[in-house]
């Protein structure tokens, strides 16, 4: 019983951890996982009990898990039964691991103590066990039962007779049935104290792990990644990676036109890695606004200079992590140039960033992006005056005259060379080209093509349990890799996460004649409360596409449906000021190539499930039956061979042992074996008792007399064999 409670507890703890770090998981389905594991564990125990009649204990354990492994192998082709497959694997591992644990008290006590510590940590630190599932309640009861059961051995080590596990099981069942008070006990103080202790332990453990990993040259965090992401299955993590500090409000307030009520919208910050302060982009955008005659009041409708301090926590990288559209990065008041450093940045690295916060969904800006006007090349003095007028930015503190000229040169270079790098379509096939043409047909501007592709991709399903390209080595660092990832995503699997959506949009844009690139970093949505600091964890890591729009430079898009579009976080600033700034009519977006299958009827579903159950279960049942048959046949064959090739003495002694067993079984009596063979003679039929006495006498002679002439005669062997066979024949009847 202790083994079954332990198996359930381990499975329930695993389920809780999985739900904490995988927000996309089906909570109701995962809550069944502990029951599946316990059921399969029980099945293994039953098979072990059957097999132990033929083989020794250790071997019977190994044999008992074989049918379960066969079942798991059969389930590998059925995605719908992945939870059952995982439950089988965990049950098998628990059956192998718990067997030695249950034999040693000290080991059992240690394991139960570790379970208690893990459960308390998850409860206080991670706010676990808050879903109120039956599995969570039973886990708590099981843990209390196991703790009391093992605790008695710690408190009373000299006691020989301890309460059995069934006693505590009954206590736990009774306690769970007792009705509780409507007004719960106020445990808030204990909870707060436990949370503080847990946070202290977590911080100490994180620091230790971080510094040890750095000492051995490995990367501690897996949240932020470069373009080497390949689109394979990922596990989301809450590991803290970056801390932001800013004096600005984390949300904006606007008045709803229909209701007249004031609404708040959270700010969203995209932090790009490896780009740093993009002065070329800033100069280009400044010239773009000047070319379109944007004044201070109009610019304030969709742009705002902002500042933020960034501190690396559990993060090791050479990249500068900064807000996109950053125009100035400093560390200790020293300007940072470039997006990648020669030195490794790790915990404690801190920079200050000034960036241009832009509302890309503003009708004013979208109107400008559709217009297709280029950017004017302002001289340095005019650029300084224009930046000062628009945003009160001292451009001379950001760029010197020489740096400004280099930025202008970079802008010109970007305009001419951008098509070489960011229009690379290596690896694409006709399917992608046809799809790009189908999506963007009828669009009048590059910006409209971008929005149309973005809308098309948001029809696909989001999941972190996904597959990359057909080639496992494909990643986002090359056009060929992104083409492979996007083709499998668009035409095969139909589900993925930001890597798949970004790769697909980049390639579709390039095939539509629009330069595009993939950017990796973080996407952080601020809370509605102003805090001293804002913590960005690993699950905020993100990838998104950017398209090069003539004059305006690089413009970001959000094709991943798990995240809000730019329109959802728009500033909603005075749309009546510019009549021309209306959105173009929404065009019909082609349907995604991978569509969900129609739901089967209840009759079809029952028939399919029944057929699936038969396909899966018959190998399991057959393997169990075959194992029993093989064990029976193998045991009999082994006995036959050992008897046939044994010496006459061993043959007779074997016959005597079998005769004793047959007599006891046929009599139905419980006989205490005193070592006297004469006790068995009265159990035999009357016509056999005389011969049986002679055989027992021969057995005593063989056991207690010395000498080479002690071997039984052929007649004695034949008589013993004859009596054994007669008794076995009578027993079978």
C-alpha positions as CSV (number, residue, x, y, z in Angstrom):
1,X,0.0,0.0,0.0
2,X,2.9,2.4,0.8
3,X,4.2,1.8,-2.7
4,X,0.9,2.8,-4.3
5,X,0.6,5.9,-2.2
6,X,4.2,6.8,-3.2
7,X,3.5,6.2,-6.9
8,X,0.4,8.4,-6.7
9,X,2.3,11.2,-4.8
10,X,5.2,11.3,-7.3
11,X,2.8,11.4,-10.3
12,X,0.6,14.1,-8.7
13,X,3.8,16.2,-7.9
14,X,5.0,15.8,-11.5
15,X,1.6,16.9,-12.8
16,X,1.6,20.0,-10.7
17,X,5.1,21.0,-11.8
18,X,4.1,20.4,-15.4
19,X,1.1,22.6,-15.1
20,X,3.1,25.4,-13.4
21,X,5.6,25.6,-16.3
22,X,3.3,24.8,-19.2
23,X,0.5,27.3,-19.4
24,X,-0.9,25.8,-22.6
25,X,-1.5,22.3,-21.0
26,X,-4.9,20.9,-20.7
27,X,-5.4,21.1,-16.9
28,X,-8.3,18.7,-16.8
29,X,-6.5,16.1,-18.8
30,X,-3.2,16.4,-16.8
31,X,-5.2,16.1,-13.5
32,X,-6.0,12.5,-14.6
33,X,-2.3,11.7,-14.9
34,X,-1.8,10.5,-11.3
35,X,-4.7,8.1,-11.5
36,X,-3.4,6.6,-14.7
37,X,0.1,6.2,-13.2
38,X,-1.3,4.5,-10.1
39,X,-3.6,2.2,-12.1
40,X,-0.7,1.1,-14.3
41,X,1.5,0.7,-11.2
42,X,-1.1,-1.5,-9.7
43,X,-1.3,-3.6,-12.8
44,X,2.5,-4.1,-12.7
45,X,2.2,-5.2,-9.1
46,X,-0.5,-7.8,-10.0
47,X,1.6,-9.2,-12.9
48,X,4.6,-9.3,-10.6
49,X,2.6,-11.4,-8.1
50,X,1.7,-13.8,-10.9
51,X,5.2,-14.0,-12.3
52,X,6.8,-14.5,-8.8
53,X,5.3,-18.0,-8.7
54,X,7.7,-19.0,-11.5
55,X,10.8,-16.8,-11.1
56,X,12.6,-14.9,-8.3
57,X,11.5,-11.5,-7.0
58,X,13.9,-9.3,-8.9
59,X,13.3,-11.1,-12.2
60,X,9.5,-11.1,-11.6
61,X,9.7,-7.2,-11.3
62,X,11.4,-7.0,-14.7
63,X,8.9,-9.4,-16.3
64,X,6.0,-7.5,-14.9
65,X,6.9,-4.2,-16.7
66,X,7.3,-5.9,-20.1
67,X,3.5,-5.8,-21.1
68,X,3.4,-2.1,-20.0
69,X,6.4,-1.3,-22.2
70,X,4.7,-3.1,-25.1
71,X,1.6,-1.0,-24.5
72,X,3.7,2.2,-24.5
73,X,5.4,1.2,-27.7
74,X,2.0,0.7,-29.4
75,X,0.8,4.1,-28.2
76,X,3.7,6.0,-29.9
77,X,1.6,6.4,-33.1
78,X,-1.4,7.9,-31.4
79,X,-1.0,11.5,-30.4
80,X,-4.4,11.5,-28.6
81,X,-3.0,9.0,-26.0
82,X,0.3,10.8,-25.2
83,X,-0.8,11.3,-21.6
84,X,-1.4,7.6,-21.3
85,X,1.9,6.8,-22.9
86,X,3.7,9.2,-20.4
87,X,1.8,7.6,-17.5
88,X,2.9,4.1,-18.5
89,X,6.6,5.2,-18.7
90,X,6.4,6.9,-15.3
91,X,4.6,3.9,-13.8
92,X,7.3,1.6,-15.1
93,X,10.1,3.8,-13.7
94,X,8.4,4.1,-10.4
95,X,7.9,0.3,-10.2
96,X,11.7,-0.2,-10.7
97,X,12.8,2.5,-8.4
98,X,10.3,2.1,-5.5
99,X,11.0,-1.6,-5.0
100,X,14.4,-1.1,-3.3
101,X,13.1,2.0,-1.4
102,X,10.3,0.1,0.2
103,X,12.7,-2.5,1.6
104,X,14.7,0.0,3.7
105,X,13.2,2.2,6.3
106,X,15.8,4.9,6.3
107,X,15.6,5.3,2.5
108,X,11.8,5.4,2.6
109,X,11.8,8.1,5.3
110,X,14.3,10.2,3.2
111,X,12.1,9.9,0.1
112,X,9.0,10.9,1.9
113,X,10.8,13.9,3.6
114,X,11.9,15.1,0.1
115,X,8.4,14.8,-1.1
116,X,7.2,16.9,1.8
117,X,9.8,19.6,1.1
118,X,9.0,19.7,-2.6
119,X,5.3,20.1,-1.9
120,X,5.8,22.9,0.6
121,X,8.1,24.7,-1.7
122,X,5.7,24.6,-4.6
123,X,2.8,25.7,-2.4
124,X,4.6,28.7,-0.8
125,X,6.8,29.8,-3.6
126,X,5.0,28.9,-6.8
127,X,1.3,29.1,-5.6
128,X,0.8,25.5,-6.6
129,X,-2.2,23.2,-5.7
130,X,-4.7,26.0,-6.4
131,X,-6.7,24.3,-9.1
132,X,-8.9,22.3,-6.6
133,X,-8.6,19.1,-8.6
134,X,-9.4,15.8,-6.9
135,X,-5.8,14.7,-7.6
136,X,-4.4,17.6,-5.6
137,X,-6.6,16.9,-2.6
138,X,-5.7,13.2,-2.7
139,X,-2.1,14.1,-3.1
140,X,-2.2,16.1,0.2
141,X,-4.0,13.2,2.0
142,X,-1.5,10.7,0.6
143,X,1.4,12.8,1.7
144,X,0.0,13.2,5.3
145,X,-0.5,9.4,5.5
146,X,3.0,8.6,4.3
147,X,4.5,11.3,6.6
148,X,2.7,9.9,9.7
149,X,3.5,6.3,8.7
150,X,7.2,7.1,8.4
151,X,7.3,9.5,11.2
152,X,6.4,6.9,13.8
153,X,9.7,5.1,13.0
154,X,11.6,8.4,13.6
155,X,9.8,9.2,16.9
156,X,9.8,5.7,18.2
157,X,12.9,4.0,16.7
158,X,13.1,1.3,19.4
159,X,9.5,0.1,19.1
160,X,9.3,-3.2,17.3
161,X,5.6,-3.2,16.5
162,X,4.6,-0.1,14.6
163,X,1.2,0.8,13.2
164,X,0.7,-0.6,9.7
165,X,0.1,1.7,6.7
166,X,-3.5,0.6,6.6
167,X,-4.1,2.2,10.0
168,X,-3.0,5.6,8.7
169,X,-4.9,5.1,5.5
170,X,-8.2,4.6,7.5
171,X,-7.4,7.7,9.6
172,X,-6.8,9.7,6.4
173,X,-10.0,8.6,4.8
174,X,-12.0,9.4,8.0
175,X,-10.3,12.8,8.2
176,X,-11.2,13.6,4.6
177,X,-14.9,12.8,5.2
178,X,-15.3,15.0,8.3
179,X,-17.1,18.2,7.4
180,X,-15.1,21.4,7.9
181,X,-16.1,24.8,9.3
182,X,-17.4,27.4,6.9
183,X,-15.0,30.0,8.3
184,X,-11.4,28.7,7.5
185,X,-8.5,29.3,9.8
186,X,-6.5,32.4,9.0
187,X,-3.1,31.0,7.9
188,X,-2.0,34.2,6.2
189,X,0.9,34.7,8.6
190,X,2.2,31.2,8.2
191,X,1.8,31.5,4.4
192,X,3.8,34.8,4.3
193,X,6.5,33.3,6.5
194,X,6.7,30.2,4.3
195,X,6.9,32.4,1.2
196,X,9.8,34.4,2.6
197,X,11.7,31.3,3.5
198,X,11.0,29.7,0.1
199,X,12.1,32.9,-1.7
200,X,15.3,33.0,0.3
201,X,16.0,29.3,-0.5
202,X,15.2,29.9,-4.2
203,X,17.5,32.9,-4.4
204,X,20.4,31.1,-2.8
205,X,19.9,28.1,-5.0
206,X,19.6,30.2,-8.2
207,X,22.8,32.2,-7.3
208,X,24.7,28.9,-6.6
209,X,23.5,27.3,-9.8
210,X,24.3,30.5,-11.8
211,X,27.8,30.9,-10.6
212,X,28.6,27.2,-10.9
213,X,27.3,27.2,-14.5
214,X,29.3,30.3,-15.3
215,X,32.5,28.8,-13.8
216,X,32.2,25.8,-16.2
217,X,31.3,28.0,-19.2
218,X,27.8,26.8,-19.8
219,X,24.7,29.0,-20.4
220,X,22.5,29.2,-17.3
221,X,19.3,30.5,-18.9
222,X,17.5,29.0,-21.9
223,X,14.9,31.8,-22.2
224,X,16.7,34.3,-24.6
225,X,18.1,32.7,-27.7
226,X,19.5,33.9,-31.0
227,X,18.5,33.0,-34.5
228,X,19.7,29.4,-33.8
229,X,16.1,28.6,-32.7
230,X,14.9,25.6,-34.8
231,X,11.2,25.4,-33.8
232,X,11.4,22.2,-31.9
233,X,9.4,21.5,-28.7
234,X,10.2,23.9,-25.9
235,X,9.4,24.1,-22.2
236,X,8.4,27.5,-20.9
237,X,10.2,28.7,-17.8
238,X,9.6,31.3,-15.2
239,X,13.3,31.9,-14.7
240,X,14.0,35.6,-14.0
241,X,16.3,37.0,-16.7
242,X,15.9,40.8,-16.8
243,X,14.8,43.6,-14.4
244,X,13.5,46.9,-15.8
245,X,13.3,50.2,-13.9
246,X,11.5,53.3,-15.3
247,X,9.8,56.3,-13.9
248,X,7.1,56.2,-16.5
249,X,3.6,54.9,-16.0
250,X,3.2,51.3,-17.2
251,X,-0.1,52.1,-19.0
252,X,-1.9,54.8,-21.0
253,X,-5.4,56.2,-20.5
254,X,-7.8,57.0,-23.3
255,X,-11.5,57.9,-23.6
256,X,-13.6,55.4,-25.4
257,X,-15.5,57.1,-28.3
258,X,-18.7,55.0,-27.9
259,X,-19.1,54.8,-24.2
260,X,-17.3,58.0,-23.2
261,X,-15.6,56.1,-20.4
262,X,-11.9,56.3,-19.7
263,X,-10.0,53.0,-20.3
264,X,-6.5,51.9,-19.5
265,X,-4.3,50.0,-21.9
266,X,-1.0,48.4,-20.8
267,X,2.2,49.4,-22.5
268,X,4.0,46.6,-24.4
269,X,7.8,46.7,-24.8
270,X,9.8,44.7,-27.4
271,X,13.4,44.2,-26.3
272,X,15.6,43.1,-29.3
273,X,18.9,41.3,-28.8
274,X,22.0,41.9,-30.8
275,X,20.9,45.2,-32.4
276,X,21.7,47.7,-29.7
277,X,21.2,51.4,-30.4
278,X,20.1,51.5,-34.1
279,X,21.1,55.1,-35.0
280,X,20.7,54.4,-38.7
281,X,17.0,53.5,-38.0
282,X,16.5,56.5,-35.9
283,X,18.0,58.9,-38.5
284,X,15.9,57.2,-41.2
285,X,12.7,57.6,-39.2
286,X,13.5,61.2,-38.4
287,X,14.0,61.9,-42.1
288,X,10.8,60.0,-42.9
289,X,8.7,62.2,-40.6
290,X,10.3,65.3,-42.0
291,X,9.6,64.2,-45.6
292,X,5.9,63.8,-44.7
293,X,5.7,67.2,-43.0
294,X,5.0,65.9,-39.5
295,X,5.0,68.6,-36.8
296,X,5.3,68.3,-33.0
297,X,1.6,67.9,-32.3
298,X,1.1,65.2,-34.9
299,X,4.3,63.4,-33.9
300,X,3.0,63.2,-30.3
301,X,0.0,61.2,-31.5
302,X,2.1,58.2,-32.3
303,X,5.6,58.7,-31.0
304,X,7.1,59.4,-27.5
305,X,10.7,59.4,-26.3
306,X,11.1,57.0,-23.4
307,X,13.8,55.7,-21.1
308,X,14.4,52.5,-19.1
309,X,17.2,50.9,-17.1
310,X,17.9,47.3,-17.9
311,X,19.7,44.8,-15.5
312,X,20.7,41.3,-16.5
313,X,19.8,38.7,-13.9
314,X,20.2,35.0,-14.8
315,X,21.4,35.6,-18.3
316,X,24.7,35.1,-20.1
317,X,25.1,36.6,-23.5
318,X,27.3,38.9,-25.6
319,X,24.2,40.6,-27.0
320,X,23.0,44.0,-25.9
321,X,19.3,43.6,-24.9
322,X,17.6,46.9,-25.6
323,X,14.2,48.3,-26.6
324,X,13.7,48.3,-30.3
325,X,14.1,51.8,-31.8
326,X,16.7,52.5,-29.1
327,X,18.8,55.5,-30.1
328,X,21.1,55.7,-27.1
329,X,22.6,53.0,-24.8
330,X,24.9,54.0,-21.9
331,X,26.7,52.2,-19.2
332,X,28.3,54.4,-16.5
333,X,27.5,57.4,-18.7
334,X,29.6,55.8,-21.5
335,X,27.9,55.3,-24.9
336,X,27.5,51.7,-26.1
337,X,28.0,51.2,-29.8
338,X,27.0,48.0,-31.6
339,X,24.6,45.3,-30.6
340,X,27.2,42.6,-29.7
341,X,30.0,43.0,-27.2
342,X,33.4,41.2,-27.2
343,X,32.9,40.5,-23.5
344,X,30.3,38.2,-22.0
345,X,27.5,40.0,-20.1
346,X,26.1,38.1,-17.1
347,X,24.3,38.7,-13.8
348,X,24.6,42.3,-12.6
349,X,25.3,43.8,-16.1
350,X,23.3,47.1,-16.2
351,X,22.6,49.6,-19.0
352,X,20.4,52.6,-19.5
353,X,18.4,53.0,-22.7
354,X,16.7,55.8,-24.5
355,X,14.3,54.8,-27.2
356,X,11.4,56.0,-29.3
357,X,8.2,54.5,-28.2
358,X,6.0,54.2,-31.4
359,X,2.3,53.4,-31.8
360,X,2.5,51.3,-35.0
361,X,-1.3,50.9,-35.1
362,X,-1.9,54.6,-35.1
363,X,-4.0,55.6,-38.1
364,X,-1.6,58.6,-38.6
365,X,1.4,56.4,-38.9
366,X,-0.2,53.7,-40.9
367,X,-1.4,56.4,-43.4
368,X,2.2,57.5,-43.8
369,X,3.5,53.9,-44.2
370,X,1.0,53.3,-47.0
371,X,1.9,56.5,-48.8
372,X,5.3,55.1,-49.7
373,X,7.2,58.4,-49.4
374,X,10.9,58.2,-48.8
375,X,13.0,60.0,-46.2
376,X,14.7,63.3,-46.6
377,X,18.4,63.6,-46.0
378,X,18.6,66.4,-43.4
379,X,21.9,68.0,-42.7
380,X,23.2,67.7,-39.1
381,X,22.1,71.1,-37.9
382,X,18.6,70.7,-39.4
383,X,18.3,67.2,-37.9
384,X,19.3,68.5,-34.5
385,X,16.7,71.3,-34.7
386,X,14.0,68.9,-35.9
387,X,14.6,66.3,-33.2
388,X,14.5,69.1,-30.6
389,X,11.3,70.4,-32.0
390,X,9.5,67.0,-32.2
391,X,10.6,65.3,-29.0
392,X,12.9,67.7,-27.1
393,X,15.8,65.4,-27.8
394,X,19.3,66.8,-27.9
395,X,20.5,65.0,-31.0
396,X,24.0,66.3,-30.4
397,X,24.2,64.2,-27.2
398,X,23.2,61.2,-29.1
399,X,25.3,61.6,-32.3
400,X,28.2,63.8,-33.2
401,X,28.3,65.3,-36.6
402,X,30.6,62.5,-37.9
403,X,28.4,59.8,-36.4
404,X,25.4,61.4,-38.0
405,X,27.0,61.4,-41.4
406,X,27.9,57.7,-40.9
407,X,24.3,57.0,-40.0
408,X,23.2,58.7,-43.2
409,X,25.7,56.7,-45.1
410,X,24.4,53.5,-43.4
411,X,20.9,54.5,-44.4
412,X,21.9,54.9,-48.0
413,X,23.8,51.6,-47.9
414,X,20.9,49.9,-46.3
415,X,18.6,51.1,-49.1
416,X,20.9,49.7,-51.8
417,X,22.2,46.6,-50.1
418,X,19.1,45.5,-48.2
419,X,17.7,43.5,-51.1
420,X,20.8,41.3,-51.2
421,X,20.5,40.1,-47.7
422,X,16.9,40.5,-46.7
423,X,15.3,39.4,-50.0
424,X,17.2,36.1,-49.9
425,X,14.6,33.3,-50.7
426,X,17.0,30.4,-50.9
427,X,15.2,27.1,-50.0
428,X,11.7,28.2,-51.0
429,X,9.5,26.2,-53.4
430,X,6.6,27.0,-55.6
431,X,4.0,26.4,-52.9
432,X,5.3,29.3,-50.8
433,X,5.5,31.5,-53.8
434,X,1.9,30.7,-54.8
435,X,0.7,31.3,-51.3
436,X,2.5,34.6,-51.1
437,X,0.8,35.7,-54.4
438,X,-2.6,34.5,-53.2
439,X,-2.4,36.3,-49.9
440,X,-1.2,39.7,-51.2
441,X,-3.1,39.9,-54.5
442,X,-5.0,43.2,-54.7
443,X,-2.9,45.0,-52.1
444,X,-1.9,48.5,-53.1
445,X,1.1,49.0,-50.9
446,X,3.9,47.1,-49.2
447,X,2.4,47.9,-45.8
448,X,-1.0,46.4,-46.8
449,X,0.8,43.3,-48.0
450,X,2.5,43.0,-44.6
451,X,-0.8,43.4,-42.7
452,X,-2.5,40.9,-45.0
453,X,0.2,38.2,-44.4
454,X,0.1,39.0,-40.7
455,X,-3.7,38.4,-40.6
456,X,-3.4,35.2,-42.6
457,X,-0.8,33.7,-40.2
458,X,-2.9,34.5,-37.1
459,X,-5.4,31.8,-38.2
460,X,-2.9,29.0,-37.4
461,X,-2.8,27.3,-34.0
462,X,-0.3,28.3,-31.3
463,X,1.5,25.6,-29.3
464,X,4.9,25.1,-27.8
465,X,4.6,21.3,-28.4
466,X,5.6,21.5,-32.0
467,X,8.1,20.4,-34.6
468,X,10.7,22.3,-36.6
469,X,11.5,21.9,-40.2
470,X,11.8,18.7,-42.1
471,X,15.5,19.0,-41.6
472,X,16.4,18.9,-37.9
473,X,19.3,21.3,-38.5
474,X,17.1,24.0,-39.9
475,X,17.0,27.2,-37.9
476,X,16.3,30.9,-38.3
477,X,19.8,31.9,-39.0
478,X,19.4,31.3,-42.8
479,X,16.8,31.7,-45.5
480,X,17.0,28.0,-46.2
481,X,16.3,27.1,-42.6
482,X,13.4,29.5,-42.3
483,X,11.9,28.2,-45.6
484,X,12.1,24.6,-44.3
485,X,10.5,25.6,-41.0
486,X,7.7,27.6,-42.6
487,X,6.9,25.0,-45.3
488,X,6.3,22.3,-42.7
489,X,4.4,24.7,-40.5
490,X,2.2,26.1,-43.3
491,X,1.4,23.0,-45.2
492,X,1.9,20.1,-42.8
493,X,1.6,20.6,-39.0
494,X,-0.4,23.8,-38.9
495,X,0.6,24.7,-35.4
496,X,3.7,26.2,-33.8
497,X,5.0,29.2,-31.8
498,X,6.8,32.4,-32.5
499,X,9.7,30.8,-34.4
500,X,7.3,29.2,-36.9
501,X,5.1,32.3,-37.4
502,X,8.1,34.6,-37.7
503,X,9.9,32.3,-40.2
504,X,6.8,32.1,-42.3
505,X,6.1,35.8,-42.4
506,X,9.7,36.6,-43.2
507,X,9.7,34.2,-46.2
508,X,6.2,35.2,-47.4
509,X,7.3,38.9,-47.3
510,X,10.5,38.3,-49.2
511,X,8.6,36.3,-51.8
512,X,6.2,39.3,-52.1
513,X,9.2,41.6,-52.8
514,X,9.4,43.1,-49.3
515,X,12.8,43.0,-47.4
516,X,12.2,41.2,-44.1
517,X,14.2,39.9,-41.1
518,X,13.6,37.9,-38.0
519,X,14.4,39.5,-34.6
520,X,14.7,37.7,-31.3
521,X,14.5,39.1,-27.8
522,X,11.6,39.6,-25.3
523,X,8.0,40.9,-25.4
524,X,6.9,42.3,-22.1
525,X,3.4,43.6,-21.3
526,X,3.6,46.0,-18.3
527,X,1.1,45.5,-15.4
528,X,-1.6,48.1,-14.6
529,X,0.2,49.0,-11.3
530,X,3.3,51.2,-11.2
531,X,6.2,49.3,-9.5
532,X,9.7,50.2,-8.6
533,X,10.9,47.4,-10.9
534,X,9.4,45.1,-13.5
535,X,10.7,41.5,-13.8
536,X,11.0,39.8,-17.1
537,X,11.2,36.0,-17.0
538,X,12.3,33.4,-19.6
539,X,8.8,32.7,-20.9
540,X,8.7,36.3,-22.2
541,X,11.4,35.4,-24.7
542,X,10.0,36.0,-28.2
543,X,10.7,36.2,-31.9
544,X,9.0,38.5,-34.4
545,X,9.3,39.6,-38.0
546,X,10.2,43.1,-39.2
547,X,9.6,44.4,-42.7
548,X,11.6,47.2,-44.4
549,X,9.1,49.9,-45.5
550,X,10.6,52.5,-47.9
551,X,11.7,55.6,-45.9
552,X,10.4,54.5,-42.5
553,X,12.9,51.6,-42.1
554,X,12.2,48.5,-40.1
555,X,8.6,48.1,-38.9
556,X,7.6,45.2,-36.6
557,X,4.6,42.9,-36.9
558,X,3.0,40.3,-34.7
559,X,1.8,37.2,-36.6
560,X,1.8,35.0,-33.5
561,X,-1.8,34.6,-32.3
562,X,-0.9,34.0,-28.7
563,X,0.0,37.7,-28.4
564,X,-2.0,40.8,-28.9
565,X,-1.7,42.7,-32.2
566,X,-0.3,46.2,-32.3
567,X,-3.9,47.5,-32.7
568,X,-4.8,45.9,-29.3
569,X,-2.3,48.1,-27.5
570,X,-2.8,51.3,-29.6
571,X,-2.7,54.6,-27.9
572,X,-6.1,55.7,-29.3
573,X,-5.0,59.3,-29.7
574,X,-7.5,61.8,-31.3
575,X,-8.4,60.0,-34.6
576,X,-10.5,63.1,-35.8
577,X,-7.4,65.2,-36.3
578,X,-6.5,63.6,-39.6
579,X,-9.2,62.6,-41.9
580,X,-6.9,60.9,-44.4
581,X,-5.5,58.6,-41.7
582,X,-8.2,56.0,-42.1
583,X,-7.5,52.3,-42.4
584,X,-7.7,50.8,-45.8
585,X,-10.7,48.5,-46.3
586,X,-10.0,45.0,-44.9
587,X,-9.5,42.5,-47.7
588,X,-10.6,38.9,-47.5
589,X,-7.8,36.9,-46.0
590,X,-7.4,33.4,-47.6
591,X,-8.1,30.5,-45.3
592,X,-5.1,28.8,-43.7
593,X,-4.0,25.7,-45.6
594,X,-4.2,23.4,-42.6
595,X,-7.8,23.4,-41.4
596,X,-9.1,21.6,-38.3
597,X,-10.9,18.4,-39.0
598,X,-14.7,18.2,-38.6
599,X,-15.9,16.7,-35.3
600,X,-17.0,13.1,-35.8
601,X,-20.5,12.0,-34.8
602,X,-20.9,10.3,-31.4
603,X,-21.5,7.0,-33.2
604,X,-18.4,7.3,-35.3
605,X,-16.4,8.5,-32.3
606,X,-17.4,5.5,-30.3
607,X,-16.6,3.1,-33.1
608,X,-13.2,4.8,-33.7
609,X,-12.4,4.7,-30.0
610,X,-13.4,1.1,-29.7
611,X,-11.2,0.2,-32.7
612,X,-8.3,2.2,-31.3
613,X,-8.7,0.5,-27.9
614,X,-8.6,-3.0,-29.6
615,X,-5.5,-2.0,-31.7
616,X,-3.7,-0.8,-28.6
617,X,-4.7,-3.3,-26.0
618,X,-4.5,-6.6,-27.8
619,X,-0.6,-6.6,-27.9
620,X,-0.6,-5.8,-24.2
621,X,-3.0,-8.7,-23.3
622,X,-1.2,-11.1,-25.7
623,X,2.2,-10.2,-24.3
624,X,1.0,-10.8,-20.7
625,X,-0.4,-14.2,-21.7
626,X,2.7,-15.2,-23.6
627,X,4.9,-14.3,-20.7
628,X,2.8,-16.5,-18.4
629,X,2.9,-19.4,-20.9
630,X,6.7,-18.9,-21.4
631,X,7.3,-18.9,-17.7
632,X,5.2,-22.0,-17.2
633,X,6.8,-23.8,-20.1
634,X,10.3,-22.6,-19.2
635,X,9.9,-23.6,-15.6
636,X,8.8,-27.1,-16.5
637,X,11.5,-27.5,-19.2
638,X,14.1,-26.4,-16.7
639,X,12.9,-28.8,-14.1
640,X,12.9,-31.6,-16.7
641,X,16.4,-30.9,-17.9
642,X,17.8,-30.5,-14.4
643,X,16.2,-33.8,-13.4
644,X,17.2,-35.7,-16.5
645,X,20.9,-34.8,-16.3
646,X,21.2,-34.9,-12.5
647,X,22.9,-37.7,-10.6
648,X,20.8,-40.6,-9.3
649,X,21.1,-39.2,-5.8
650,X,19.9,-35.8,-6.8
651,X,17.0,-37.4,-8.8
652,X,15.8,-39.3,-5.8
653,X,16.1,-36.3,-3.4
654,X,14.1,-34.3,-6.0
655,X,11.4,-37.0,-6.1
656,X,11.1,-37.0,-2.4
657,X,10.6,-33.2,-2.2
658,X,7.9,-33.4,-4.9
659,X,6.3,-36.3,-3.1
660,X,6.1,-34.2,0.1
661,X,4.5,-31.3,-1.8
662,X,2.0,-33.6,-3.5
663,X,1.0,-35.2,-0.2
664,X,0.5,-31.9,1.6
665,X,-1.6,-30.5,-1.3
666,X,-3.8,-33.6,-1.7
667,X,-4.5,-33.8,2.0
668,X,-5.4,-30.1,2.4
669,X,-3.8,-30.0,5.8
670,X,-1.4,-27.4,7.2
671,X,1.7,-29.4,8.2
672,X,4.7,-28.0,10.1
673,X,7.8,-29.5,8.6
674,X,9.9,-30.8,11.5
675,X,12.3,-32.5,9.3
676,X,10.8,-35.9,10.0
677,X,9.8,-37.7,6.8
678,X,7.8,-40.2,8.8
679,X,5.2,-37.4,9.3
680,X,4.2,-37.6,5.7
681,X,3.6,-41.4,5.5
682,X,0.1,-41.3,7.0
683,X,-0.9,-38.8,4.3
684,X,-0.3,-41.3,1.5
685,X,-2.8,-43.9,0.3
686,X,-2.6,-47.2,2.2
687,X,-1.2,-49.1,-0.8
688,X,1.7,-46.6,-1.1
689,X,2.7,-46.3,2.6
690,X,5.0,-49.4,2.6
691,X,6.9,-48.3,-0.5
692,X,7.0,-44.7,0.7
693,X,8.6,-45.8,4.0
694,X,11.3,-47.6,2.0
695,X,12.0,-44.6,-0.2
696,X,12.2,-42.3,2.9
697,X,14.7,-44.8,4.4
698,X,16.8,-44.6,1.3
699,X,16.6,-40.8,1.4
700,X,17.9,-40.8,5.1
701,X,20.7,-43.2,4.0
702,X,21.8,-40.8,1.2
703,X,21.6,-37.7,3.4
704,X,23.4,-39.0,6.5
705,X,25.7,-41.9,5.4
706,X,29.2,-41.3,3.9
707,X,31.0,-43.3,1.3
708,X,31.0,-43.9,-2.4
709,X,28.7,-46.9,-2.2
710,X,25.9,-44.7,-1.0
711,X,24.3,-44.0,-4.4
712,X,20.7,-45.3,-4.8
713,X,20.1,-48.4,-6.9
714,X,18.2,-48.2,-10.2
715,X,15.3,-49.9,-8.5
716,X,15.2,-47.3,-5.8
717,X,15.2,-44.5,-8.3
718,X,12.5,-46.2,-10.3
719,X,10.3,-46.7,-7.2
720,X,10.7,-43.0,-6.1
721,X,9.9,-41.8,-9.6
722,X,6.9,-44.1,-9.8
723,X,5.4,-42.9,-6.5
724,X,6.0,-39.2,-7.5
725,X,4.3,-39.7,-10.9
726,X,1.3,-41.5,-9.3
727,X,0.8,-38.8,-6.7
728,X,1.0,-36.0,-9.3
729,X,-1.5,-37.9,-11.5
730,X,-3.9,-38.3,-8.6
731,X,-3.4,-34.6,-7.7
732,X,-4.3,-33.6,-11.3
733,X,-7.6,-35.6,-11.0
